[in-house]
C-alpha cells in the first residue's frame, strides 16, 4: 500500500514473501501468502515473488503449492 501511494497505483510493485516461509507447514505458509496478496488487494501490476532465492532445504512441494495458490488467486 505504501509503495503504491508513493509511486501511483498504475505502476507495478513487487510484493515479497520471505523465503523462510516456504519451510513452514502449509497452513502457516498459506497465511503468509495471503498477507502478501492482501497487501496487493487485487491491484493490477502486482508482482508476487520471494524476497530472495529459494533456500536449499525448501520442499519442492511447498514451492509448487505456492505457485498454484498464487495463480488461482490471481485469476
C-alpha positions, 0 to 999 in steps of 0.5 A, a space after each residue: 500500500 505504501 509503495 503504491 501511494 508513493 509511486 501511483 497505483 498504475 505502476 507495478 510493485 513487487 510484493 515479497 514473501 520471505 523465503 523462510 516461509 516456504 519451510 513452514 507447514 502449509 497452513 502457516 505458509 498459506 497465511 503468509 501468502 495471503 498477507 502478501 496478496 492482501 497487501 496487493 488487494 487485487 491491484 493490477 501490476 502486482 508482482 508476487 515473488 520471494 524476497 530472495 532465492 529459494 533456500 536449499 532445504 525448501 520442499 519442492 512441494 511447498 514451492 509448487 503449492 505456492 505457485 498454484 495458490 498464487 495463480 488461482 488467486 490471481 485469476 
